[in-house]
Amino acid sequence: MGSFAFTCCISGLPIESGDPIRYLLLTKQVPSDERRARDLDSLWVQRTFPLRGFYNDYGSVDKLQEGPAQDIWVEGLQKDLVETGPGDNTCHDVAVRKNMDFEQILTALWEERVLVHDRMSAEMLKNLDFLRVSEVVVDRVALAGLLARSEEVLHPGIPTVNRVRKAILDAGMPLSDGNHTPGYLVSLYESNRFVRVRWCSYGEDHAEILVKVQTLLSDRFATMITIGTGAYAGSAEMSVAPKPLNLKEAYSSYFRDQPEIKREDLRVAQAMIREDVWQALCNLSHKSWNDKVPSDCDGFKSLVREHWEKRLKAKQASSTLPQGELWVLKGEVDTSPVSLILRDKLVYSLGTHFGLMLEKNLTESELTDFLDTVSETLHVQRMLNLLRYQWHPAGPIGPQFGEWPLHRDFTRALGVIAESVVKHQEDEEYESR
């Protein structure tokens, strides 16, 4: 494909090879929240604090900031990542698993393969004593485990990608993650969560090879070898599903869209912001009607440091304080601007990652750098909210390279419009005196 420019998700300006950027992740909000599209987090939520890096000229990043700020990205994905295995295109639909290293995570993000769970589907059940699903009263603890797909709680008769992979590996058979490497491909069907097994290679009888795995799994699961699906319909594949279970509630809760327990797999997308655009936002200020909200980035720095110290003391006093619940301290609601902005919503986001950093043994230099990033992030969010901006992913949309003269002319035209409105408002204010 060659080189191409990316797009700054805030300004719309091109990002070209070697440009310094801030790199962050966004999570798609659940559909019910889309109907309340009233703030910058209503459609997409900022999942991570940004890392510093450089655009690599091909849709991803180079020389990304390392250390604890990067580590918490990986740790955060351990909480809610959907493990799917390789997708339909065995070259580009890379496998997604919790044991991925950071470079593999970047590749999966580039290929738009990263999905996470809606965390609230299971967590809301903690407040219920029981739940009725298909006329069966289900124990809330067991159901919460099923929704979290915890293999320690999940009924052994329900197949998962990891269970099928382990059975194949234990039998001494080869596994593959695609890209023409011979072996068994194990992934999920998106429609029903059954497990799909394929053979990765050309010029072989895939059906005959799949029979070996079918024999291996048939005692535990229901299996069926069929014609393939998707782009490789000419090749055989095997579906792995539960046999009829005594735990009907386990079957119905895991595979059917019951309204009480419906959960979503939500896309995580990469976003890039030009460093000069980021700094421009950091240098803006606006006097708020709420005196508790800082008007500039320096004001947030003092509040964020204070919030860190308060959270650290609370953590040391009680190891049971949940990560992400930053607005709860010693049983009381914390309504400070920092806590409210860091509060997690229906997905794991900035609050969770702030909590993960609290677990680190940071040097003073690492702590200062992190708290400065948090302060800048909160200030940027404040400015974007006032500018009526909503988060969204950005990609290589438009020309292969940026049309800078056109961007210049367009932004100048916007400046003229804004200046004329400001002047009109000032004239009206002067006349009313």
Secondary structure by P-SEA (a helix, b strand, c coil): ccbbbbbccccccccccccbbbbbbbbbcccccccccccccccccccccbbbbbbccccccccccccaaaaaaaaaaacccccccccccccccccccccccaaaaaaaaaaccbbbcccccccccccccccccccccccaaaaaaaaaccccccccccccaaaaaaaaaaacbbbbcccccbbbbbbbcccccbbbbbbbcccccccccaaaaaaaccccbbbbbcccccccccbbbbbbbbccccaaaaaaacccccccccccbbbbbbbbbcaaaaaaaaacccccccccccccaaaaaaaaaaaaaaaaaaaaacccccccccccccccccccaaaaaacccccccaaaaaaaaaaccccaaaaaaaaaaaaaaaaaaaaaaaabbbbbbbccccccccaaaaaaaaaaaaaaaaaaaaaaaaaaaaaac
